[in-house]
Amino acid sequence: MNHSKHHRWRYLTIATIIFFLGTGIWFFIQPIQESKQLEQSLSERFGWATQYTPPADGNILPDRLERFIRVREAVQANCRTFQDIVDNVIKLETLESDPNLSGSQKASEGFDSLKSMFSAAPTFLEFLDARNSALLTEEMGLGEYIYIYLAAYGELLALESQGRYADQEDAYLSPRARKEYVQILDNQLAALQAADQDASSLALVADLKAEMAALADGSHSSPWPGGPPGRTAESLAPYHDQLSALYCEGIVRLEILQKNKGFNFDG
């Protein structure tokens, strides 16, 4: 009798562990699947980012910039939350060498930092979902968003190597993102070359070719470090202060990430 009870308890314990493991996996996979479906809806509605063709002359209309700004406003809270996680990564990296903290303080702060870092995966999904939901609301595809983002923030991105997050990978464009942006510029170049040519369009052709080459060979780690050319700069100028206030330092890799192509998370 006791032997039988022992087996029943053991089976019950194993079943309970399996149940909680299964539930945990389901709660992890379910948000990923929902996030994937949301981005799929975005790509079905507007196409993949690399299919986007910017205005041939580079002029971004006020309505599109205002929509972009509303998307930026929608992700600000998520942006700050993710920055907090990156801050905790930095703190953890420097904690051990801090002479002003006792062993117990280091242990306590290290535990708090680790606890924050464990929230990175759900925070990552929440950020992308907030961005993609806002894009759908504003009728803006990810390609257009990336195009405006990199035109508006090129100069700020070029300063990341001098900022607080200089040693963090998320502060920089991934090779994939650079390659995809080159394709977007190539779409613009093709549209421009197909139109009637004048002095300003010929100058823009030269600017686009030079920037594409600089991104392809790595001499520019991010586009337009001196600011975008011609009409793009002119169209952004009235919104300069508003756009700058909505820039989120240190997480550009996350900001323009696409994850649905092959479910690739490399940026």
Order of alpha helices (4+ residues) and beta strands (2+ residues): alpha-alpha-alpha-alpha-alpha-alpha-alpha-alpha-alpha-alpha-alpha-alpha
